[in-house]
Amino acid sequence: MPRGRKKKYVRPKLDCSCFYCGKEVEYPYIHISLRRPDYSDIKVVASAGTTVLNRDLPNATTSYYCDTTCHKEQMGQL
């Protein structure tokens, strides 16, 4: 059993534009929104022991923002 330190989290580098202001961003703030599925819409079946990421679900909407401030302005919270 290894007893060293755990690896530090490294943000993924994505070249994309901000959903709100349109600025080009290399390290975006990623917001994944899931709408509530109907029971007839559930088509993702995972075998035991495997995980399905939220962004891979069929009802997921992924948005990219510059930072949390830009996301709050989009939502009208600021």
C-alpha positions, 0 to 999 in steps of 0.5 A: 500500500503506497504511503506517499502524498496523493496527486494534486488535482490539475484542472483540464485544459480546454480551448473554448469560448465563454458561454456568456461573454464570448471570451476565449478561455483555456481553463474554463469554469464548467457548469453541468445542468441536468434536467429531471428525467422522466422514468421513460427517458432513462436509457443509460444502464451501467453495470455494477462497479462502473460509473457514468459521469454527469456530462455523459448522461443524455439529459445533461447540458454543459456550459463553459464560463470564464469564472464563477463571476461570469456564471453568476451574471448569466444567472442574474444573481449578481 
